[in-house]
Amino acid sequence: MEQPLPRTFYDRPTLTVARELLGCVLVRTVGDRRIAGRIVETEAYTGPDDRASHSRHGRTARNAVMFGPPGHAYVYFTYGMHWLLNVVTEAEGHGSAVLLRAVEPLEGLDLIAANRPGRRQSEWTSGPAKLTRAFGIDGTFNGLDLTRPDGMLRILPGDPLPEDSIHRGPRIGISYAPEPWRSQPWRFWIKGTPYASRPR
């Protein structure tokens, strides 16, 4: 059985985890099938001091998973229509996570296509809400332990990427955050990938 990333991978500084998740493989089990995609874009939310983070107002019912053990899925609903998938980072109680913004589809392409009808393949997973639709991820996944080899959602190690293959820039969709948080270069994506999201 494939071994997912261990909890120690996530129990590190959030910016490090966000960078090193690039190239890893997100796997979702659907019965005896699976959907998989190479992570090509992430965003870091570093904790309560980060004024763009959900944890900036402390622990709430909605963000409680962020304050739990690292290596768990934090899935939340936004804009009244979208589920977004994050992975919890750093020590329990810290309140930080990495948003998975985009993946490159690798397996289960027919399942993804069924979840994204009428969309071109390049649009299947090129954004955080597109990713969750393509993989069939919703609020029932909130709190799942991503480090379980038999889990329905997990992240497998990928090949290390050299620094010159990575772009960094400001996060997207956080106009509510004051500076300097709005402009922090805490979004990471693989250069040249057609699957990265595009800022509005």
Residue pairs with C-beta under 8 A, 6 or more apart in sequence:
1 149
1 150
2 27
2 149
2 156
3 149
3 156
3 157
4 27
4 146
4 147
4 148
4 149
4 151
4 154
4 155
4 156
4 157
5 24
5 71
5 146
5 147
5 154
5 155
5 156
5 157
6 71
6 147
7 69
7 70
7 71
7 147
9 17
9 20
9 71
10 17
10 70
10 71
10 87
10 88
10 89
10 90
10 146
10 147
11 70
11 71
11 89
11 90
11 91
12 89
12 90
13 46
13 89
13 90
14 44
14 45
14 46
14 47
14 89
14 90
14 96
14 97
14 98
15 44
15 46
15 186
17 44
17 87
17 89
17 98
18 42
18 43
18 44
18 98
18 186
18 188
19 42
19 166
19 188
21 39
21 42
21 87
21 98
21 100
21 155
22 39
22 40
22 41
22 42
22 158
22 161
22 166
22 188
22 189
22 190
23 38
23 39
23 158
23 159
23 160
23 161
23 190
24 38
24 39
24 155
24 156
24 157
24 158
25 36
25 37
25 38
25 39
25 106
25 155
25 156
25 157
25 158
26 36
26 37
26 38
26 39
26 100
26 103
26 135
26 153
26 154
26 155
27 34
27 35
27 36
27 107
27 153
27 154
27 155
27 156
28 34
28 35
28 36
28 108
28 135
28 136
28 137
28 152
28 153
29 151
29 152
29 153
30 108
30 111
30 136
33 108
33 111
34 107
34 108
35 105
35 107
35 108
35 111
35 112
35 134
35 135
35 136
36 105
36 106
36 107
36 108
37 103
37 104
37 105
37 106
37 107
37 125
37 131
37 134
37 135
38 103
38 104
38 106
38 158
39 100
39 102
39 103
39 155
39 158
40 102
40 103
40 104
40 189
40 190
40 193
40 195
40 196
41 100
41 101
41 102
41 187
41 188
41 189
41 190
41 193
41 195
41 196
41 197
42 98
42 99
42 100
42 101
42 187
42 188
42 189
43 98
43 99
43 101
43 171
43 172
43 186
43 187
43 188
44 89
44 96
44 98
44 99
44 186
44 187
44 188
45 52
45 53
45 54
45 55
45 86
45 96
45 97
45 98
45 99
45 186
46 53
46 96
46 186
47 53
47 55
47 90
47 94
47 95
47 96
48 55
48 56
48 58
48 95
49 56
50 56
50 96
50 181
51 177
51 178
51 181
52 171
52 174
52 176
52 177
52 181
52 182
52 184
53 95
53 96
53 97
54 62
54 63
54 66
54 76
54 97
55 63
55 66
55 67
55 95
55 96
58 95
59 66
59 67
59 95
62 76
63 74
63 76
63 95
65 72
65 73
65 74
65 88
65 142
65 143
66 74
66 86
66 88
66 95
66 96
66 97
67 92
67 93
67 94
67 95
68 88
68 92
68 143
69 88
69 92
70 88
70 89
70 90
70 91
70 92
71 87
71 88
71 145
71 146
71 147
72 87
72 88
72 143
72 144
72 145
72 146
73 85
73 86
73 87
73 88
73 141
73 142
73 143
73 144
73 146
73 153
74 85
74 86
74 87
74 88
74 97
74 142
74 143
75 83
75 84
75 85
75 86
75 132
75 137
75 138
75 139
75 141
75 142
76 83
76 84
76 86
76 139
76 142
77 83
77 139
78 84
78 129
81 129
82 128
82 129
82 132
83 129
83 132
83 133
83 137
83 138
83 139
84 99
84 128
84 129
84 132
85 99
85 100
85 128
85 131
85 132
85 135
85 137
85 141
86 97
86 98
86 99
86 100
87 97
87 98
87 100
87 146
87 155
88 96
88 97
89 96
89 97
89 98
90 96
99 128
100 128
100 131
101 127
101 128
101 131
101 172
101 187
101 189
101 196
101 197
102 125
102 126
102 127
102 128
102 130
102 131
102 189
102 193
102 195
102 196
102 197
103 125
103 131
103 195
104 125
104 193
104 195
105 112
105 121
105 124
105 125
105 134
105 195
109 121
111 136
112 124
112 125
112 134
112 135
113 121
113 124
115 133
115 134
115 135
115 136
116 123
116 124
116 130
116 133
116 134
122 194
122 195
123 130
124 130
124 134
125 131
125 134
125 135
125 195
126 194
126 195
126 196
126 197
126 198
127 197
127 198
128 197
130 197
131 137
132 138
137 153
141 152
141 153
144 151
144 152
144 153
145 151
146 153
146 154
146 155
147 154
148 154
161 190
165 190
165 191
166 188
166 189
166 190
166 191
167 188
167 189
167 190
167 191
168 185
168 186
168 187
168 188
169 185
169 187
169 189
170 182
170 183
170 184
170 185
170 186
170 187
171 182
171 184
171 186
171 187
172 187
172 197
172 199
172 200
173 200
174 181
174 182
175 182
189 196
190 196
